[in-house]
Amino acid sequence: MSVQLVADVLIGIALVAFLAYRQTTWRYLDPARIWRGPLVMGIIGVVLLVQTTATITSTDVVFLGIEALVTIGVGLTTGRITRFRTVGTPDEKGRTLQSRTGWLGAGLWIVLVVVRVGLDVVGGHLGAHLLTSTGTVLLVLALNRAARAVVLDQRIPRGEHRVRGMMVR
């Protein structure tokens, strides 16, 4: 086993642990910002993919399609299982609305990572090399977060809570 492979595995485990932690803790939610992350990641992902010199094969398309379906499904489910609460003490930005997905959300992130790695390994053996590009990874994350945002946008409690010092109803 190479040092690079060990480093990649350790970084991957640390990232999954961090994402699992974030899913299980209450975090302030700004309804105006739920689309910012997917939009930025999507734009950067597309730019990186346009700059790549790799040839897109039918195997790439099939594996990218499978990955897109899985990541959108996980994103929609994550949005659906998100729980909300309003706290009395606003954060430094004046927000009082918090959200989390809990251990089920953490489990969904683990499933997404395992499926992604599995598809990369199988796809790589079958000639789908576009899966491992940074642009593809960013697009997959953007799809996941956008699917989540679609559901959250409909589910955010429209009751009274503060965002940036203003009352939102």
N, C-alpha and C positions, 0 to 999 in steps of 0.2 A: 504494500500500500504506500502510495507516494505521500509526501508531506502536503502537497496541494490538495489531494483528495481528503485527507484527514482534516485539514483546515476548512474545506468546503462543507464537510459533514458537521463539524463543530459550529460553524456559522449558521448552517441550516437549522440545527437543533436549538441554538440560541434564538434565532428568529421565530421559530415555532413557539418556543416558551414565552417570548415577549408578546407575540400575538395572542396566545392563550390567556396570558395575564390581562391584557387589555380587554379581552372579551368578557372576563369575569368581574371587572371592576366598573363601578359607576363612573361615567365620564360626562362632562358637560357637553351638550349638543347645541350647535348653532344651526338652525334650520336653513339659514342662507348659505351655509358652507358645505352642505352634503354633496353638492355637485362639483365643487372645485377640484377635489382630488381625482375623481375619475376623468374629468376633462383634461387636466394637466398631464396625467399619466397617458391618456389616450393620444394626445397630440404628440408628446415626446416619443411614444411607441411607434406611431405612424411615421414620424420623421426618421427615426432610426431604421425602420424597415425599408423606407424608400431609398435610404443611403446604402443599404446592403447590396452586395454584388452576388449574393447567393441566388441560384436558380430555384424557382418554386416548382416543385413537382406535385403530381396528383397525390402522392403519399403525404406530402406536407399538408395539402388542403384537407385530406381526410382526418389526419391527426389534429390539425388546428380546429376543425369543425367539432370533433369529439370533445376537445378541451374547452371550446367555447360553450358547448351545451352544458358540460359539467360545471364550469365556473359560473355561468348564468343561473343555473339551478341552485347552486350553493348561495349565490348572492340574493336571490329571491327568498330563499328559506331564511337566511340570516336577517333580512329585512322583516320578515314575518314574525320571527321569534324575539325580536328586539322588544325590550320592556322599557317603559318610561317612568320617570318620577319628577316631581317638581320639588325643589328644596327651598327652604326659606332664606338661606344665605347665598346671595349671588357670588359668582367668581369675580376675578379682576376685570372681566369684560362685561359684567352685569348679567350673565346668563344664570337662569335658575332651573332650566330643563336638563335632566340627565338621562342617559340611556346605557343599556348593556344587554348582551345576549346570553351571558352566563356560560356554564360549562358546555351546554349544547353548541353554542357558538364557537367555543374553543375547539370542540370536537369537529365541527364543520371545517375549520381552518386546517386541522390536521388531515382530514379527508382530502381537502383540496390540494394540499402539498403532496400527499402520497400519490394521488392520481396524477398530478403534474409530473412528479419524478418518474412514475411508472410509464407514463406516455412518452416522456423524453427518452427513457432507456429503450423501450420497445420501438418507438419511432426511429431512434438513432440506428438501431440494427436493421431497420427496413428502409433506410435511406432518407428519412424525414429530418433533415438537419436544421431546418428553420426554427424548430421548436425551442432550441437552446439559445436563440438570439435574445439580446436584451430587449429589443423592440417587441418581440413576441411576449416576453414575460410581462412587460409593462402593459401591453394591450389586454392580456388575460386579467391582470389585476384591475385595469380600468373597467373591463366588462363586469367583473365581480362587484366592484364598488358601485357601478352604475345601476346594476340590477338591484342591489341593496337600496340605493337612493330612490329608485322608482317606487319601491314599496314603502320606504320610510316617509317619503314625501306625502303619501296618502294617509299614513298612520300617525304622524306627529300630532300629539294632542293639541288642539286649537284652543284649549282653555287659557286662562290668564297665566302668563309667565313672562319673565324679563329676558330680553336679548339686547345687549349693548345699551342698557339703561332705559330702554323703552318698554312699555307694557305691550305685550302681544296677546291678542285674543283669538 
